[in-house]
Amino acid sequence: MLIFVYVFLSAATAQQPGLKFEEGFQEFLNTNKYNGAQVGVMVANRLAYAKAHGKGHDDTNLDLLAKHQISAISKAFTSIAILKLHDEGKLTLDSKVFGTDGILPEVKPLKKENIDKRIYDITVENLLYHTAGWDYVHSSMADPMLNSALLKRGETTQNISKEMKLVTDETSRDIIRYMLSERLDYTPGTKSVISNLGYVILGRIIEEVTDFPYEDYVKTNILFPCGMMHTRIGKIHRCVKHDNDPAFKCEVTSRLVDAALGWESNMYDLARFSQCMDGSVDFSIISDKMANMLLHKQKAVPVQHSDTWIGPGFHVNNKGAIWIESERYTNDLLFYHTGPFHGKLKSILERHKPTALIVLLEGQNYAPIKYLVREMVHEETNWPSENLLIDDVADVTLKVGNIDRIIKYEINEHHIKPYTHAIGQLRYDIKWIHGHMFSGSSIFTVIAEKTNIPIYDKVIVESGLSEKRLQTQKLHLEKSNYNLTFLHTYRSYTHDKRAVFLAIYRKHAYANTTIIRYGEEHYTQPYRKLLHLFEERGFYPTSQSIVHSGYDGLVSFILEEDLTSKEKKSFKSYCEIGHHRLNNLVMSSFRHGRRLKYLDSSNYFGKPVFSAIFVKEKMNKIMFNSNINEAELMTLLTDQQRNGLLPSIIVGYTDKYGDLKYATYLEPPK
């Protein structure tokens, strides 16, 4: 009997998806004495495996949301930005960088004498492919971007700040000017050597060409469209040493090395980045032209390295794979993608094999990570079937019949745009969104539903809009057939607690027989009169958001009329109602065949008041709770799922005691 039990358990264990890889990776960490790690494996278009191990640099336990310094992966963002600008015709790669005819004519050598004239031959392409003339391995400067930090560690090198007689910390432009006064290590275009300096210069080129700060441009045009909501320029870039000596202190501000080493991110966002590159979701950040340039081999590649070479931001091989590994003074890491890229969706999905591998390690050991971890991946034949990216966008997953919904309770205002892109790539469509202030920030709660059709470019969500910006954007998007379908007012900490708007636009949302009217911040009494007048003409409200300014309630709304309807839409509208009346209205409306269509909350001198719309629609059963905390809400949602009810509305608010509470309306899904 004992033998039978042992064999049974062993067989069950062997069948556990991803277990073989997990055991191998844990042994790899222990053998190489890494302090911690995040590791993820993409299979086809899903994150099939994701785990966090050990501790971070601050000795706290790592989880998958923890941000890592991604050092060299920063160059990938920069290279994609440059290739995108080139693809859009805003930048040519053969453009000279320095000199009167260069992109950066104001960046001049510090010294006027003995200038190496070859600096005026440096092109954008040289910087992009690491062929601009700087070789930190054979240079007395080591890495100029880490100059101040290395000097503090006692390394022998020139002192840029001292020689420039700077009275404040050096900037990237200071270092660039200094290095333009030094002799190049080789003639541009004749050799290929990784250069942090070169990529920091690319960052300044992006700023010059776009007239945006480097970080803002990359976030808006690359990271946010890919749904990367956790990625940002860090505060401090920490260097590490091969023996992981904790006494080795080497730090510079991340903004000094921004475009080369300065970003921080996590497993989830880098998984999304891999999807955006290979086009395995409904959005690709690179075009066919960009993909070809990404894999292009430069003439400067030595013959002995003809199978692998340094590409723009990545290492490349002749099989079409790309990867990024750690550099000197950085934590070990690996971002590896097998290819193909862009336009090869069918090829990727049909393989059902690992396509991308992400390893972020705490410590530096110079272990052959690419070889060792890829071997572990190849040996694993049973990967989990779930897409673990759901774990990042959902606090609760619910299912009734064939309807799947996810709930995310707290999304920071700054993350709304990338979050909507992230769920859009998973083909989840927003059914409800509500914003409120709590504990020093503006946060949003989202309900989204799974759909079988691509929706990535069918829905646009914009937050933090002023009244003028809302009007301008609505007119602009209407030219591309996007219609305003949802309007919400909230107070934004980012905008000094002022009332701003969140708007949802959907492509071809209305028929030609539908008329829409909207308004911003009407006082409640005039709004009621206006609503009555429009009701007589057949209009009914679909959004009715309220915010208070002192004693005055201000209502922003959308009214809709269907010209083909033979009957007026029956509805009831209420503003500035308290908890007790709201509860009574919900139950009485249910008894009279009306369902809660819209709900909003506002803070009125420390107490919540509500705005509600009920429409004529008979429901067999509902569940409503207007005073529940997050833990209770999670339990309620799970329990009511068994009764065939899903949430259609969740509204957050701060109660009179300063606690975060929710009002939620559950009904059978349609």
VEXGUGU-176893 format. One record per residue (C-alpha): x, y, z. Coordinates in pm, whole numbers, padded with zeros to 5 digits, always signed. Example, Ala and Ser with C-alpha at 12.3 -4.5 7.8 and 13.67 -1.06 7.14 Angstrom:
<atoms>
+01230-00450+00780 +01367-00106+00714 
</atoms>
This chain:
<atoms>
+00000+00000+00000 +00283+00240+00084 +00449+00172-00249 +00121+00237-00432 +00074+00570-00259 +00431+00677-00340 +00393+00589-00707 +00056+00765-00726 +00190+01086-00578 +00497+01081-00799 +00286+01041-01111 +00055+01323-01006 +00351+01548-00933 +00514+01471-01266 +00201+01582-01446 +00186+01924-01278 +00230+02185-01556 +00556+02376-01541 +00694+02180-01245 +01005+02054-01423 +01102+02408-01523 +01026+02540-01175 +01248+02285-01006 +01530+02349-01251 +01510+02726-01211 +01511+02702-00830 +01825+02490-00848 +01979+02747-01084 +01912+03026-00831 +02057+02829-00542 +02365+02717-00731 +02449+03068-00849 +02355+03230-00516 +02116+03490-00653 +01920+03677-00388 +01594+03676-00581 +01432+03666-00923 +01126+03713-01139 +01094+03466-01424 +00831+03436-01696 +00778+03222-02005 +00555+03321-02296 +00397+03031-02484 +00229+03142-02808 +00040+03457-02702 +00002+03387-02330 +00212+03422-02017 +00212+03052-01931 +00458+03064-01643 +00542+03344-01397 +00705+03316-01055 +00890+03539-00809 +01164+03403-00586 +01363+03532-00291 +01425+03893-00195 +01486+04224-00366 +01771+04470-00317 +01595+04615-00009 +01566+04269+00150 +01188+04254+00105 +01017+03945-00035 +00971+03966-00410 +00638+03926-00583 +00548+03960-00949 +00442+04323-00907 +00778+04430-00766 +00971+04662-00996 +01323+04566-01101 +01595+04777-01255 +01586+04645-01608 +01910+04828-01701 +02004+04714-02055 +01638+04648-02151 +01602+05027-02138 +01791+05035-02467 +01514+04828-02630 +01259+05100-02554 +01493+05364-02693 +01570+05168-03008 +01201+05102-03078 +01132+05475-03030 +01404+05568-03282 +01287+05306-03534 +00929+05428-03493 +01029+05790-03561 +01221+05670-03866 +00923+05462-03982 +00699+05768-03952 +00936+05982-04157 +01029+06208-03867 +01392+06100-03854 +01646+05957-04098 +01907+05716-03971 +02184+05860-04188 +02139+06206-04031 +02448+06350-03868 +02413+06406-03494 +02668+06679-03413 +02789+06994-03586 +02600+07285-03737 +02402+07055-03967 +02343+06786-03703 +02032+06706-03504 +02197+06835-03185 +02389+07143-03308 +02383+07306-02964 +02568+07011-02806 +02930+07109-02865 +03263+06972-02745 +03375+07112-02412 +03720+07199-02551 +03777+07383-02874 +04126+07250-02943 +04238+06905-03060 +03886+06791-03145 +03857+06448-03303 +03689+06546-03631 +03538+06199-03660 +03268+06300-03408 +03102+06496-03689 +03067+06175-03889 +02856+06006-03621 +02504+05930-03748 +02184+05820-03577 +02243+05475-03724 +02588+05458-03562 +02437+05531-03222 +02150+05288-03278 +02375+04995-03376 +02655+05077-03126 +02907+05168-03393 +02963+05535-03300 +03326+05508-03185 +03315+05451-02809 +03460+05133-02656 +03444+05132-02276 +03643+04806-02261 +03956+04960-02414 +03901+05318-02300 +04054+05477-01992 +03710+05629-01924 +03540+05298-01838 +03172+05395-01858 +03142+05777-01866 +02773+05763-01775 +02868+05605-01440 +03174+05827-01390 +03078+05988-01058 +02968+05657-00906 +03282+05473-01013 +03506+05748-00875 +03336+05714-00539 +03425+05345-00550 +03790+05433-00592 +03825+05332-00956 +04099+05504-01153 +03947+05717-01425 +03912+06080-01527 +03693+06300-01311 +03442+06457-01550 +03277+06683-01291 +03612+06814-01165 +03757+06877-01509 +03440+07061-01612 +03446+07257-01284 +03081+07179-01222 +02925+07313-00902 +02618+07087-00932 +02572+06721-01027 +02661+06651-01388 +02383+06611-01643 +02376+06383-01945 +02453+06681-02170 +02758+06765-01957 +02893+06414-02006 +02817+06418-02379 +03003+06748-02423 +03299+06615-02227 +03315+06295-02432 +03299+06493-02757 +03625+06654-02645 +03791+06313-02604 +03936+06109-02885 +03712+05832-03019 +03825+05475-02957 +03763+05374-03319 +03633+05521-03645 +03249+05529-03651 +03100+05241-03848 +03403+05011-03825 +03331+04830-03500 +03032+04740-03283 +03058+04780-02903 +02776+04834-02653 +02769+05201-02551 +02553+05352-02278 +02672+05696-02386 +02545+05636-02739 +02197+05548-02619 +02179+05844-02381 +02252+06060-02687 +01964+05885-02867 +01743+05990-02577 +01836+06354-02640 +01767+06306-03013 +01416+06178-02932 +01356+06490-02724 +01485+06716-03000 +01279+06553-03276 +00952+06514-03084 +00969+06818-02853 +00865+06589-02567 +01068+06473-02265 +01221+06134-02341 +01022+05946-02075 +00691+06104-02180 +00742+06019-02546 +00835+05656-02478 +00545+05605-02237 +00285+05766-02463 +00395+05608-02791 +00539+05271-02690 +00472+05156-02335 +00112+05270-02284 -00012+05131-02620 +00143+04799-02514 -00049+04811-02184 +00271+04855-01980 +00141+05030-01669 +00421+04941-01425 +00719+05066-01626 +00887+05399-01550 +01221+05574-01514 +01347+05485-01167 +01483+05719-00903 +01824+05563-00847 +02026+05335-01074 +02218+05099-00847 +02533+04930-00974 +02624+04581-00856 +02947+04388-00836 +03030+04035-00951 +03066+03899-00596 +02741+04071-00489 +02933+04255-00218 +02665+04446-00019 +02925+04709+00067 +02968+04793-00300 +02784+05124-00327 +02758+05263-00677 +02462+05484-00753 +02363+05751-01004 +02028+05912-01069 +01833+05703-01318 +01753+06013-01522 +02123+06054-01593 +02127+05718-01770 +01759+05719-01874 +01769+05598-02234 +02046+05345-02166 +01990+05199-01818 +01728+05404-01636 +01398+05215-01664 +01241+04985-01407 +00966+04734-01477 +00835+04390-01384 +00753+04053-01532 +00401+04140-01642 +00498+04448-01840 +00793+04282-02011 +00563+03996-02113 +00336+04256-02275 +00637+04412-02445 +00720+04076-02605 +00361+04047-02734 +00373+04398-02876 +00687+04309-03068 +00573+03979-03215 +00214+04085-03292 +00058+03787-03114 -00212+04016-02972 -00437+04267-03149 -00166+04536-03147 +00194+04546-03266 +00437+04825-03183 +00660+04753-03482 +00593+04750-03854 +00740+04509-04110 +00999+04773-04197 +01096+04816-03832 +01118+04439-03785 +01360+04411-04079 +01577+04689-03938 +01571+04524-03597 +01733+04211-03742 +01961+04391-03990 +02332+04305-03971 +02566+04603-03984 +02881+04605-04199 +03079+04666-03881 +03006+04311-03757 +03334+04112-03754 +03347+03802-03973 +03409+03574-03674 +03074+03687-03529 +02868+03641-03845 +02610+03421-03668 +02534+03676-03394 +02568+04052-03384 +02469+04366-03196 +02147+04508-03334 +01950+04818-03232 +01892+04762-02859 +01920+04382-02887 +02164+04107-02972 +02054+03923-03286 +02133+03587-03446 +02094+03457-03799 +01786+03256-03697 +01591+03574-03624 +01607+03557-03245 +01678+03864-03032 +01793+03896-02673 +01925+04132-02408 +02162+04032-02130 +02317+04213-01835 +02604+04456-01867 +02894+04557-01647 +02775+04679-01305 +02414+04570-01359 +02204+04287-01216 +02198+03977-01432 +01896+03949-01659 +01770+03797-01981 +01503+03905-02227 +01493+03649-02508 +01252+03616-02800 +01269+03346-03066 +01089+03557-03328 +00927+03602-03572 +00809+03960-03538 +00508+04154-03667 +00269+04009-03918 +00352+03650-03817 +00059+03601-03579 -00054+03270-03726 +00297+03126-03713 +00335+03218-03347 -00003+03089-03232 +00021+02759-03418 +00347+02662-03254 +00217+02639-02895 +00581+02651-02793 +00774+02902-02581 +00835+03223-02774 +00979+03458-02511 +01171+03422-02189 +01216+03689-01922 +01452+03653-01627 +01520+03938-01383 +01777+03852-01116 +01897+04015-00798 +02274+03996-00812 +02551+03950-01065 +02723+03620-01127 +02799+03621-01499 +02634+03279-01522 +02553+03168-01880 +02187+03251-01822 +02079+03237-02184 +02215+02886-02231 +02110+02744-01891 +01756+02880-01871 +01677+02805-02237 +01780+02445-02172 +01531+02432-01883 +01261+02573-02111 +01331+02313-02379 +01311+02030-02126 +00966+02136-02003 +00695+01988-02225 +00389+02055-02011 +00321+02428-01973 +00013+02564-01792 -00274+02656-02024 -00381+02973-01836 -00277+03323-01935 -00127+03462-01614 -00148+03818-01742 -00506+03804-01610 -00364+03803-01257 -00223+04149-01313 -00543+04311-01444 -00802+04138-01222 -00861+04119-00848 -01162+03895-00909 -01255+03675-01205 -01620+03576-01238 -01814+03351-01474 -02185+03286-01520 -02277+03072-01820 -02063+03189-02109 -02011+03538-01963 -01665+03609-01816 -01602+03928-01619 -01305+04065-01431 -01303+04323-01152 -01014+04554-01063 -01081+04758-00751 -00807+05018-00750 -00635+05152-01061 -00430+05464-01021 -00540+05754-01239 -00203+05752-01419 -00252+05387-01517 -00598+05410-01673 -00480+05437-02034 -00226+05149-02024 -00468+04939-01817 -00741+04969-02081 -00487+04870-02347 -00373+04576-02134 -00725+04434-02099 -00799+04520-02462 -00512+04294-02570 -00678+04018-02367 -01007+04108-02541 -01183+04235-02233 -01420+04524-02292 -01499+04781-02022 -01857+04746-01899 -01826+04991-01610 -01568+05234-01469 -01585+05469-01171 -01329+05703-01016 -01305+05847-00666 -01051+06004-00433 -00912+05808-00142 -00598+05826+00072 -00420+06091-00132 -00486+05956-00481 -00755+05925-00745 -00838+05560-00810 -01073+05380-01047 -01275+05061-01025 -01334+04868-01348 -01568+04589-01457 -01471+04433-01790 -01623+04149-01993 -01457+03897-02222 -01536+03929-02591 -01442+03711-02886 -01371+03996-03125 -01076+04237-03142 -01158+04558-02954 -00813+04710-02904 -00866+05001-03146 -01246+05012-03106 -01250+05174-02760 -01064+05483-02636 -01060+05580-02267 -00927+05923-02169 -00896+06056-01814 -00790+06385-01656 -00970+06591-01920 -01052+06956-01869 -01380+07087-02008 -01198+07244-02303 -00991+06933-02369 -01304+06715-02358 -01478+06931-02617 -01173+06943-02846 -01109+06570-02820 -01474+06479-02885 -01476+06678-03209 -01140+06534-03313 -01239+06171-03251 -01575+06210-03423 -01380+06264-03747 -01252+05907-03705 -01604+05777-03626 -01556+05750-03249 -01863+05839-03043 -01877+05959-02682 -02064+05684-02494 -01971+05740-02128 -01890+06052-01925 -01771+06062-01565 -01662+06352-01345 -01415+06299-01062 -01176+06497-00849 -00813+06446-00946 -00518+06470-00710 -00298+06510-01017 -00490+06828-01102 -00492+06978-00751 -00820+06805-00660 -01005+06986-00938 -01301+06823-01108 -01194+06662-01438 -01354+06419-01681 -01313+06059-01784 -01462+05984-02125 -01512+05661-02319 -01535+05674-02698 -01642+05379-02910 -01604+05338-03282 -01936+05341-03470 -02123+05320-03139 -02441+05483-03265 -02664+05434-03567 -02736+05727-03797 -03079+05747-03635 -02937+05816-03289 -02896+06171-03159 -02661+06249-02869 -02645+06555-02646 -02398+06604-02366 -02321+06871-02108 -02061+06946-01842 -02112+07066-01485 -02471+07190-01485 -02616+07285-01147 -02862+07023-01027 -03179+07232-01043 -03120+07367-01396 -03018+07015-01500 -03351+06873-01383 -03538+07133-01588 -03317+07068-01890 -03368+06694-01855 -03745+06741-01839 -03742+06945-02161 -03532+06685-02345 -03746+06403-02207 -04045+06558-02379 -03851+06531-02706 -03772+06164-02651 -03424+06187-02497 -03312+05982-02196 -02989+05999-01986 -02717+05735-02016 -02456+05912-01799 -02532+06144-01508 -02216+06212-01310 -02218+06443-01010 -01947+06632-00822 -01989+06895-00553 -01833+07237-00526 -01931+07360-00183 -02307+07340-00153 -02359+07312-00526 -02395+06984-00709 -02264+06989-01066 -02398+06732-01312 -02229+06618-01634 -02442+06404-01861 -02506+06228-02191 -02858+06223-02335 -02962+05987-02613 -03256+05973-02855 -03343+05694-03097 -03536+05842-03389 -03668+05500-03491 -03825+05426-03154 -04202+05457-03147 -04210+05497-02771 -04019+05722-02536 -03763+05548-02317 -03907+05520-01968 -03662+05624-01698 -03631+05782-01354 -03347+06019-01264 -03231+06119-00916 -02954+06351-00793 -02808+06413-00448 -02976+06125-00266 -02845+05963+00051 -02787+05601+00144 -03130+05533+00290 -03322+05674-00005 -03092+05503-00256 -03156+05164-00097 -03532+05223-00097 -03527+05339-00460 -03337+05033-00578 -03580+04791-00414 -03897+04980-00511 -03769+05016-00869 -03706+04642-00885 -04063+04572-00775 -04191+04809-01046 -03981+04659-01323 -03695+04911-01329 -03324+04834-01313 -03039+05055-01196 -02866+05172-01513 -02622+05429-01376 -02484+05529-01036 -02233+05787-00919 -02122+05924-00582 -02002+06262-00463 -01860+06389-00135 -02093+06644+00023 -01921+06792+00328 -01776+06456+00432 -02084+06246+00349 -02154+06049+00030 -02451+06143-00188 -02553+05963-00505 -02681+06022-00857 -02887+05741-01010 -03071+05650-01331 -03332+05372-01344 -03472+05239-01673 -03779+05029-01747 -03655+04672-01767 -03792+04385-01562 -03537+04170-01379 -03604+03834-01212 -03357+03897-00932 -03095+04148-00824 -02859+04210-00534 -02770+04558-00408 -02542+04670-00127 -02451+05036-00080 -02217+05010+00219 -01955+04738+00189 -01575+04723+00216 -01341+04557-00032 -01307+04225+00153 -01685+04199+00199 -01737+04294-00166 -01505+04017-00283 -01695+03761-00076 -02030+03893-00201 -01926+03875-00566 -01801+03518-00530 -02113+03404-00344 -02360+03569-00583 -02181+03422-00883 -02321+03088-00769 -02667+03244-00780 -02620+03354-01139 -02555+03722-01059 -02268+03938-01181 -02186+04300-01094 -02286+04563-01349 -02208+04864-01124 -01945+04919-00854 -01909+05269-00710 -01637+05360-00461 -01667+05639-00208 -01531+05761+00125 -01779+05735+00411 -01818+05986+00694 -01554+05800+00896 -01295+05827+00619 -01312+05460+00522 -01326+05332+00163 -01662+05175+00088 -01842+05047-00220 -02195+05037-00355 -02258+04750-00595 -02549+04632-00810 -02560+04269-00927 -02797+04120-01183 -02820+03824-01421 -02583+03884-01716 -02727+03938-02061 
</atoms>
